[in-house]
Amino acid sequence: MTTPTPDTAPADDHAGHHGHGYITAKDDYLKRLRRIEGQARGLQRMVEEEKYCIDILTQVSAMTKALQAVAMGLLEDHISHCVVDAAVAGGPEAEAKIKEATDAIARLVRS
């Protein structure tokens, strides 16, 4: 398999075979996401056991912050890898990656 060059790479290469910016920290992300998954199960248990509302809300807040930390890490990795690579290549791919990053930031700000 050949690695696409900037001239032949698709502008929107989500399934890139050369790895994404987060790939070097993949295990860390998976660990964090598994911890968040455990938090979600804990929240379900708290509701099933009819725990105090404020205690549940405190755990929801902790889980939300953990997800935001994952999102910010992924965004930082995306910008420093995918966007920078596209910017170096220039052209429409660079514009597309910058727009993609800007849209992702807007979604995070709204959430």
N, C-alpha and C positions, 0 to 999 in steps of 0.2 A: 504494500500500500504506500502511496506517495503522499507526502504532506502537501496540502494546498499552499500555493504561494499567494501573496496578496492579490495577484492578478486573477487567480483562479478560484480563490476561496469565496464561498457564498457570503453575501453581506450579513446574513442572519444565521450564523453557524452555531445554533444552540447545542447541537449534538457533535461538536468538534471532537476530532480524534486526537488532537494534540494536548488535551487537558484544559481545564478551566482554572481560573486564578485560585480557587479554593482547594484545588486538588492536593497541594502540599499539606494542608491542614484538615484533610478529609476525616481522618480518625478523630480529631478533636471535635469537629462539627457533629459527627455521628454520636460521640459520647454525650455532647451537650443536648442533642435532640432526644436521645434515649432518656436522659434525666428529665427533660420537659415532658416526655411521654409518661414517665412515672408520676410527675406532678399532676398531669391530667387525670390519671387513674386515681390519685389521691383525692383530687377534687370530687370525682364521681362518688368515691367512698364517703367523703364528708357529707355530701348531699343525701346519699342513701341513709347515713346514720343520723341525719337531721342535726348536724352541728350548727353552732351559732353563726348567724349571717356574717358578722364582722370577721370571724375567723376564716370563713370561706372566701370572702372578699380579699383578705390579706393574702391568701394563697393564689387567688386569681391575679393579683397585682404582681406577685413574685414570678408567676409563670409568664405574664405579659412582658416583664422586664427581661426575662431569660430569652424569650423569642425575639425581642427587640435587639438584644445583644448579638444573637445569631444573625439577624438581618443586617445589622451594621457591619459585622465582620464580613459577610458575603458581599455587601456593597463595596466595602473597602477593597476586598480582593478583586472584585470585578473591575473597579476603576483602575487599580494599579496594574492589572494584567491585561484584561480584554480591551478596555478603553485606550490604555496607553499604546498597546500593540496596534490598534486600529488607527490611532492618531499618527503614529510613526508611518504607517502605510499611506495615510492620507486618503483623500477622495471621498466618495459616497459612503464607504464603509465607516470611516471616521465619524462622519455626520450621523450615520445610523446608530453607532454605538453610543455617542454622546446623547442623542435623543433617548435611546433606550435607558441609559443611566439616569437621565433627568426624569423620565417617566417613573422609574422605580423609586427615586427619591420622593417624588410627589405622592406616590401611593403610600410610602412609609410615613410621610408627614400627616397624611389624612387618617391613618389608622391609629 
